[in-house]
Structures are given as C-alpha cells and as structure tokens.
Amino acid sequence: MKPIFIVGVSGTLGQATARVFLAQGWRVIGTTRHPDKLTELSKLENVKLFQLDVTNVEQIEETIEQIIHRYAIDVYFNTVGQALIGPFECYTDEHIKDLIEINLLGVLRISKYIIKYFRERKRPGVVLVTSSAAAVAAPALTSVYCATKWAIEGWAESVSHELAPLGIAVKTVSPGGIHTLSGTGSLTWVNHDAYVNLLKAVMAGFDDNRFITYSDPYVIANVVYEAATDDKDQLRYFAGPDASSAQALRQEFEAEGHRKLLRDTLFN
C-alpha cells in the first residue's frame, strides 16, 4: 500500500485529495493544525493524522522526523495556503509576513526535509506543491499572494533540475477556483476608499465568472492524483477550466498581450 503525505489535509483540497487517494488504495498520512477537528476523516481506514503548524520551525522538524521513521512515503503533497485580497498599499507588515510565512516559507521548510528523505533512501519519490492559476497571470488585488505563488513556481522549476538525476520528481498543481467545503478556507480581505471602483469591478468579474470558475474540489484532486502517478517528466499541471484557460491565453497572447487583455476585461 503506497503512502501519500499531505500537508494541510484539513483544507478543501487536502480533504478531497485524501479521499481520492484512499479510493485508489493508498494510505494517507496528513498534517493539520487541529487534527481533533477532522473526526470524520480520522475514522477512515488507512488514515493517520499528525498536528503541524507550518509556521513552527521546531514542530516541523519533530513531526517530519516522526512521520519518516514510521512510514515509507512515496508522494508528498503540500496544499497549505492562505489568500489575501485587496490593494497592496492596505496590507500591513503583519499581513505580508504571515502570507509569506505560510505560502512560501512553510512549503520550502517542509519540502527540504522530504527531499533529504527521498535522496537518502535512494528510491523514487514525488514532490507535489500547490501553486495557483494566479501564478499564470497576476490578477488585480492579489499582489502578495501572487508573489508567493510565482516564487513557488520558480523554486519548483529550479529544484526539479537538481533532483531529476536522483529520480525525484518535482511538480506543481495550479488550481483555479474551488468550491470550498464547509469549515475550510482561509481568506482575508482589506480595502481602501481609493480602490472602491476597482474592488467593485473585480467582484463583478467573480460574480459573472469572467475571472474565475469554481470547480468541484474532487476535480482538482483528480489532477493531483494524475500528477502523482503518471510518471511523466512534467513540471506544471493546471486544474480546473479557469486555470487551463488562463494558461492557454498566456501562450496565445504571450505575457504582455495577456496582461493587457486582463486589464481590458477588468475595466470594460
């Protein structure tokens, strides 16, 4: 029975991914800040949960050591993330630090331990991290969120070259919108009077699906399963119609043309 290690198993995508892999006969080892709240998932056969706060450096080391000594991990999937929406000038220093700590540093710290584990055991492994459709093109009012996701893409591409000779695959899954399960999701809004019209335009685009299409989380989770098991030398996987459309438009219009297209869509 192959094990997958899911960081952030309590989130919408984490829970859906866990169930997809369980249905395919895998064992799930998951981490969350509050494992006691996942009573339904924890009762399932072949599920083991550990407590982990991705901002706690000491706890990361202790928890990962426990897991790798008890389980032979084949796939590692990090789905932890937080969103912050609003004009950049409204973000506090605490907003910015928190987002970078969770979306970027948490991913890098945990990945470092797992990569070392894969290398030392001398067996193939898959490193999967969650990116975003916002790493294809950067929408308005998501500047620091985009900064973290674009950073993840750059990190993943660079480290994939380092690890390919060792038989370790590195991949990113870039979802578009996902219908959120009850009790999950982490989103902070900030605003300023100077940007009211921009916020209205963005919200209108959300409402009429011009900017985002919300997919069933199991649609996204199935792309995660594909990326984990297809044995392809492929870095990026786009999940959901809006993510796939964004990638297609980026290729068709190239970076500058796509940027202008997004702006025209926003204000017209």
Phi, psi and omega in degrees: 000119181283140177258140169246138178256115183248117175269124184089040185288347181278344180285171181306307181290323179298315180294316180296318179296317179303315183289325177296315181290322177300319181295338179264010175089017179270161168265141180246123170249116186236154174236150178200158177292331184228076182298336181293342180274350181260055186297320182293313181293321184294339180277349181286148178294143177069029174238131175228127183247144177232150177276133178202127171255117187290354175265356182260102187298316181295319180293325177303309182299313183296316183291316180297320178299318177300314186293312185288341176277343182254337185225145176266089185290134175254326181227135175243127180232119179255115183243011181292136178191156179223145181248147177223121185238132178149173180295142184302321184293347179273348182288133173279165176300325179294319175305310185294313181297318181298316182295317179293321180298317184278308189283333185243300185295321178300318179295314183294318182297313182291318181301324181300317179294317182292320177298317178300318179297312179300317182294316185288330181278349175059042174228153179300150176208163180237126174257115181241128178232150182274122173258224183190154170300336178288354173266359172272311175216143188267109179288157175300150173071017179227034193300310184284325173303313178299320180302319180291321183285323175294325177296318177300317179299315180295317178299312184297318181295316181295311185288338178298326178291324180293324190264343181304316179296343181266001180079018180255119180270139176240128184218152174242142173249123184249097179278154165270219179290145180229131172298126186275133174291150180303131177086004180241173177100144180220103186223129178242134178248139169225156181205169181213146183304328182293343185243018184300315181295323178295316180298319179298318180295318179295315180296323177297322178294326175293317185294324182260013175065022176289326186255338187208143174236123184274119181263154170299136183301334180286336173297316179292317181299326178292330174291322175301315179298318178301311181298324183286337192237356188276352178060021179273149171275074184226131183274312191249135177233124181260130190236121182102151185296325181288323177293316179296320179295318179300318179295319180295318179293323179298319179290321183291315186261352186063172193302309184291318179295321179292321177301316180290325177297317178298319180294318178298320178296324183290320189255003179239000000 
